[in-house]
Amino acid sequence: MQVLARLRRWHALIAPVVVLPLLITVTSGMGYRLLRDWGGLSRDQVHGLMVLHEGEWLGPVGKSWYVALNGLGLLWMLITGTGLALQGWSRQRGRGRGRPEPEESSEEGGT
């Protein structure tokens, strides 16, 4: 249980750091594609969205770091989030079969 508590803590610490870059990447990528396909805009008309999406606004070196760290942040959140979700689902299945609920410690943020 110690490992899952630590994983949950790291997931919660990293989430605020990666949420804004991921939000920028997702919204600019979706906006670019939808405005091109459904809005009928040209590549030049929506180029600013691709500049945001790819991190070009950070320069050549910053762009590479932005893409790498954004990808690693997304992978981290997906992997740890999936692990935490699976753990929660297995707890719920266990409760349905008459197993006792595990006690939660007060340091996990319970009220």
Buried (B, 14 or more C-beta within 10 A) or exposed (E): EEEEEEBBEEBEEBBEEBEEBBEBBEEBBEBBBEBBEEEEBEEEEBEBBBBBBBBBEBEEEEBEEBBEBBEEBBEBBEEBEEBBEEBEEEEEEEEEEEEEEEEEEEEEEEE
